[in-house]
């Protein structure tokens, strides 16, 4: 599985990722965690994408994931963090109550250092994240607005983006100043992980 090339993943971690994949598959029959056609490809489309985010993140005390939904990337990241003995706390923000029940179940069953907030992103007091992530949530301009609210002044945002990322970056620069390092995606050569810091209004 390409997600783990260059990663030293223990048997326990692999077992936890497999357990989580099983949880997602079971719950997706009841609520829409991931699209049903993508269920057979959960490793390639969802777990791989989440693992590669971890590679580009420094060690941190507080990682905030917005619109956590089915737990990608937050639950996968928390599993990897646990393996590495990091004490990172993961805060997952999700407005859908049923998805929050799922996320809390995953945190409990996998013994992760995580908290789930069942609120809208705009309604939460500043979370002061060291790292902030969001996958398939909104366009870059909106994500920067959220980051401006919840990222600490010296924090880093990690936003995986599809083939249209350059256009989103161009649009966002009309509203925001920021430093952006695009990292090529391992799962789609035309996509990128945007590693962003120093965010301020234009």
Steps between C-alpha positions, in 0.01 A plus 500: 500500500667817380404707804761320703798529267772653715287468813596272787153380593473245779275198486288655777456820296410306187247301705350824636471646149334177387261516798416861412439411134257232618320753720462739207367225274241389756380851586484607135211258453304720745636852448691657214855505638661437161340437162384140467690448169824596678456245783692220317781751438518640854876443533590659167260794508474587866766342722787571258396866474493530877835330560683733264379804697675362807832498314489878454402592854743598775446363848225701668302526823165582340376392157158626389316331213200682354200321351634166621206297365609140459826550687727572204757621568459554877453143626777366276732779618417429864584131449839588348568755774425236763747261336774763512440570868396858431270667750313694232138574583268482201191721498245401236236755404187360336152653473317172419394337826495145360853533369606629842362182658710301254814703569460464877451126454824476299693706757373279783546163332849582371618670820594828334578844641207677339207729569197549274320834485148484358487864391529721195855620438396865517334457841802369692736727698852510356660155537863619466608195300866422436388314188167539322369270227187464287435250224235552231326767708504827306697714257833642611371853567245365749756267658732795557216684672462201736876482550511868586251422776647181643871476415761634743719784373793265430284200400489309172195413290501184287236496228491216245370639171409350165606583146350851522726609786691763299179683409384487864838636611475785248146589613593487869788743451252774414370477858787366710874531551664167583803284437416186302722200435326258261606139557421258214241240596610136499149385407443741209795666321284799400379559856692656789514542875515872573722574800397849606611744770523874575134568414362854505233705325589693187 
